[in-house]
Amino acid sequence: MREIIHLQVGQCGNRIGSKYWETLIAEHGINEKGFYHASAVKNVLERDNVYFREMNGHHVPRAVLVDLEPDSLVRTRSCAVGQLFRPDNYMFGTNGAGNNWAKGFYTEGAEILDDIMEVIRRETESCDCFEGFQVCHSLGGGTGSGLGTLIGQRIKDLYPDRMLMNFSVFPSAEVSEAVVEPYNATLSITKLLEHSDEVICFDNKSLYHICNKTMKTKTPHYKDLNYFISVAMSGVTTSLRFPCNLNYSLRKFALNMNPFPRLHFIMPGFSPMSSEKGDELTSSELTQQLFHEENMLMSCNPADGRYLSASALFRGQVLMVEVDKEIAKIQDERRNNFPAWIPDNLLTDYFKVPLGNLNKAATVACNNTAIQKIFTCVCDQFTAMFRRKAFLHWYQGEGMDELEFTNAHNDIKDLVSEYQQYQK
């Protein structure tokens, strides 16, 4: 059993993280006070200690909750799973980042970084066989992007041999909440390129599209958006928490997914998108949907790119014979999307315990060159503002200079060029 420490940073990160922990305790048969459900013990397998530490029968999450202002953490503490966490693992500042990456990375965030790392050190020392970290954050605001990447950088300095996986929400111009999101995202991506081993990417545009088109929800709330992220996170981490043959550790996940070191940005997909359809779908239909554009949690069409690697995990009442036939059919029909120089780059696994109330469900993690579309969009939005030096004084006031923006911009352009190279 290899333990993983979970960090959730910023308002978005804490909202998503809270929903994720609700999903985890339901899967592991743990109630909101940290004790096993008497009726659910039979579904609890031996790997619940990957994310939980047991203390006198009470299960405490291996989690650190961080924000630069207390409001979101007060909201988290009062939510359904708020009492699960250790009270001294809530770490917050007083001033907030004001959607400014520089405040999260250089000034306000740096002031509380040592305290955060002390809590992380205490959590690592409580582990028997510590494997790595996962960070849940947004790239559009100031705290999740600035402080989230600062924590990742410090983690890699202090624990260079441990794995770091990020669950990152990318901003989208269609549902923007701050005009400087392209700056924050660009500066964050260059740090994720350097310090993260794996980045599971989500974006607001695809989440809103799923709620509007698939779920028929005209004005989705955060809980609607966070549900899809939480089930995708649960699917991606299933093999880390339960006995599976595929991707049973963070290191093996990275080994299977990253053919090239810088191309570690992963596009997740989930099926079915609604519980009403879940019981009606056959295993073949479930597999077909899984690789469809409408089921991706990034606004990219995988058919426009090439699969450098992919990993699909099926749960519940799924017939793997039908799944294998359908995947073989997909690979044959889309042979141009699967490069011949990476054989067997679409791996599958199965776990019998269902996901929540879904009798059958599937999650896919794709390393697909089509994700360059997201980086190109961020790059174009960044260029439009940076050319005129718009809003730059807010960042310069925190000690940044233009060269740092230029270098971050060049890093993204180089990343897009690498994706284009392997797509061609």
N, C-alpha and C positions, 0 to 999 in steps of 0.2 A: 504494500500500500504506500503510495507516494503522495504526500500532502501538497496542496496548492493553496496559496494565500490570495484572497480576493480583495481588490481595492476598488472602490467606487468614488469617483472624483467629480465634484461639481453638481449643479442642480439636475442636469439630465442624467448624469452617471448614477446619482443616488435614486432617482425615480426608476430607472431601468433596473438597477441593482436590487431594489426592494421587490420588484415584480419577479425578478429571477429567483430570489430566495423563497418567495411564496411557491414558485414552481418546484424548487429543490425539496423543500420540506414535505410537499405533497407526494413527491416521488419516493422519498425515503421513509415515509410513514411517520413523520415527526410532526407534532402539533405546534401551535404558535408559542408555547411555553418551553419548547425544547425537549419534550419527552415523547417516547414512542406512543403511537395510537395502539391500543390493545388489539384492535381489529385489523391493523395494517402491518403488524410485525412480520407476517408471512411474506410480504412483498419486499422487505428490507434485506438487501444483500450485504456482503461483508465490506463493501468499499465506501460506506458512508463517512468514514473518517478522513477521506480525501479533502472534504470541505468542512467537516465538523470535528470539534474536539470534545470528547466526552468527559464530563466532570460529575461524578456521582450520579450517573444515569441521565444527566442533563446535557444536551447537545448544544454546544456554542459554536456559531459559525467562525471559521478562520477568516475574518473580514475586518477591514479598516475602512471607515467611512469619513470622507474628507470634503470640506467645502471652505471657501474663504468668507462665507457669511453663515450665521447660524440658522437662518430660516428653513432651508431645505432639510437640514438635519433634525430640526424640531419636528418637521412634518414626517420625516422618516421614523423618528422615535415614537410618534403617535400612530403609525400605521399598523397593519395587522402583524407584521413580523418585527416591529421595532424593539420589543422586549427580548428578542433572541440574542441581540448583540451585546458584547461587553460594554458597559457605560463609558469606560476609559478608552474605547476604540473609536469614539466619536471625536474627530479632530476638526476644529474650525477656527477661522480667523474672525475679524470684526469688521473689516472695511469692504470686502468683496473686490472683485476684479473689474467690474463694470464693462464686461465684454472686451477687455483689453488683454491680449496674449502676454504683453510685456509685464503687466502687473502680476499675472499668475506665475510667470517664469522667473522674473528678475527681482521684483520688489516684494509685494504682499505675500506671494507664495514662498519665496525664499526665506522669509522671516519665520515661518512655521515648519519648514522642511525638516529641520533637525528633530523636532518633536514627533513628526510623522514617522521618520526613520527609526526613532527609538521604539515606537509602538510596533513597527514592522519587525525590528530586531527581536522584540519579546515574543512575537508570534512565531518567528522562525525557530527560536530556541525551544519552543514547545513541541516542535515536530520531531518525529523519529527518523523519517527519510524524506526530507524536504526536496520537492521537485522544482517549483518555480512559482511565478506570479501570474495573475490575470488582472488587467485594469479595465474598468468600464467607464467610459467618458465620452464627451462630445467634443468635436473639433471646431465648433462654431463660436462658442462663448469664450470667456476669458479664463475661468478656473479649470474647466475640463481640458481645454487645449493647452494652456500655459503651465499650470501646476501639474496636470496629468502627465505631460511629456517631461517636465522637470523631475517628477518622481521616477519615471521610467529611466531617465538618464542616471540618476543617483543609484537606482537599483542595479543597473548594469555595472556601475563603478564598484559597488560593494559586493555584489554577487555575480561576478562575470561568468561563472559556470552554470548558473541557473537559467531556466527558460523564462521568457517574458512574452505573454500573449495579450494583445489589446483588443477589446471590443469597442470599436470607434464609430460614432455616428457622424457622418459627413453632412455639412450644410447643403442646402439647395436654394437657389435663387427664388424658386416659386413659392417657397414657404419660409422665407428668411425672417429672422427676428432681430437681426442687427446688420447694419450696412457694412461693417468691417469683417464679416464672416470670411470673405476670401483671404484677407490678410492672416487671420487666426488659423485658418485651415492650411494655408501654404507654409507658415512657420512651423506648424505641428507636423505636417507630413515629412518635412526634412528631418525632424527628430525621430519620427517613427522609422524612417528609412535606416537610420544609423543605429538605433538602440533596440528596436523591437525584433523579436524572432518571428512573430506571426501577428497579422492585423486582420481581424474579422470585421468587414466593413458593412455598414448600414447607411442608408441615406433617407432623409425626410421625404423626398419626393416620392420614392417607391412606397413608403409606408402610408402616406396620404392617398396614393393611387389605389393601394389595396383596400383601404377602408372605404373609399368612395365608390370604386368600381365593383369590387368583389363582395365586400360586406354591406354595401348599400348604406353606409353611414355618411351623411352629408357633412356633418360637423364633428369629426372624430375628436375625442378627448385624449389626453396623454395616456390614460389607462388602455385605450384601444390600440394606440401605437406601440406601447410598451409590451403588450401581450405578444405580438409577433416577434419582437426582439427577444423576449424571454424564452419563448418556445424554441427559437433558433439557437439561442445560447445553450439551452438544455439539450438540444439534439447534438450540437457540436461537442459538448462535454460528456455525453452519455458514456462513451467508451473510456473516459477517464474515471468515471464513478462506478461503473458496473463491469463485470467480467465480459470482455469482448476480445475478439482477435485482432481488430483493426484499430490503429491509433490509440493504444491503451496508455500512452504517456504523452506529455507535451513534446518531448524530444522526438518521439516516433511520428507524431502528427506533423511536425515541421519537416522531418526527413521525407515523408511521403508527399508533402504538399509543395515544397520549395525546390524546384530544379535549379534555380539560380538565386543567389543570396539576397539580392535587392528586390526580387519579385515575390514578396511575401504578403501581398495584399489579397485577401480571400473574399470571394463573393458567396454569401450563403443563400440557400433557397429552402423553402418549406412547403410541404403538402400534407393534408389538404388545408386550404385557407379558411374553411369554415367547418364547424363540427357537424352541420347538417349534411354536408356532402361526404364526410369521412366514412360513414357507414355504408353509403351507396357505392363508393368507388371499388372497383376490383384492384388487385395488386398491379396489374398492367396499367390501368388508368392512373393509379397513384404515381407510378414511375414516369409515365408520360408527362404528367403535370409537373413533376419535380424539376425537370430540365426546361420548363417553359419560361419565357420572359415574364409572364404575369406572376409567377411564383418566386421570383428573385427579390431579395430585400435590398437590392441596389438597382437603380434605374438604368440598367444595362441589359442588352440582349445577348446572351451567350452565343447565339447563332452568328453574331457578327464577328466573333473572335475565335480563338483556338484554345482548346483545353490543354494547358500544360500539365494539369493534374486535377483530379476530382475524387472526392470521398463521399459516399452516400451511406447513411445508416437508417435502417428500417426497423420500426417498432410495432409490436402488437400482432394482430391476426393477419400477417402478411405471408403470402406464399412465395418463397424465394425462388422456386422454379419459374414462376411467371415473371418475377423481377429479372432474373438472369436472361430470360428470352427477350424481354423488352429492352434491356440494356444492350444486348447484342444487336438488336434491330436498330436502336438509336445510333450505335457506333457505325453500323453499316450504312444507314441512310445519311449520316452526317460525317462521313469519313474525312471530308476536308477540314472538319473542325477538330479532328484528333490527329496530331502530327505523328507520322510513322516512326520518327526517331525517338519517341518516348513510348515504348510498348507497355501495355497493361496499365495505362495511367488513369483508369477509372476503376476504383476499388469499392467494394460493397461489404457491409456487415449487417448482422441482424441481432436484435435484442427482444426477447419475448414480452417483457413488461411494457404495457402501453403507455403512451404519453398523455397524462391527465385523463380526460373523459373521451379521448379519441381511441376507437378500437384499433385503428391502424394509422400510422403517420410515418413520415420520412423527412430527413434533413440531408441536404447536400452542401458540401463546401467545395467551391470551384476556384481553382487558380486559372482564370481565363483572361486572355489578352484584351477582351472587350472592356475590362474595367478601366482601361486607359481613357475612356470617354469621360469618366468622372474627373480624372486629373486634368484633362484638357479643359473641361468647363471651369474648374477652379483656377487654372492658369489664365484663361481668357478674362475671367472676372477680376483677377488680381492685376493683370496688365492694364485693364481699362482704368483702374483707380491709381495704380502706382505711376503710370505715365504722367499723371497730373499731380502727383504727390498728395493726393487727397487723403485727409485724416492721418497723415503720417506724423504730425506733431504730437498726437496722443501717445505714440510709441516712442518717439524721440524724447519726450518728457520723462520717460522711465529709464532712459539711458541707452536706448538702441540707436543704431545708425543705419543709413541707407544700404550699406554694403551687406548687412545681414539679410535684408529683404532681397537684394539682388542674388545673393548666393542661394537662398531658399527657392527663388523662382527658377534659377538654373538647374537646381536639383530635380525639380518636378519635370522640367523640359527634358532632362536626361532620362528620367524614368519613363516618360512617354515614348522616347526614342527607343529605349530597350524593349518595351512592349511591342512597338511596331516592327522591330527587327525580328522578333520571334514569331510574330503573326505572319510575316511575309515568307 
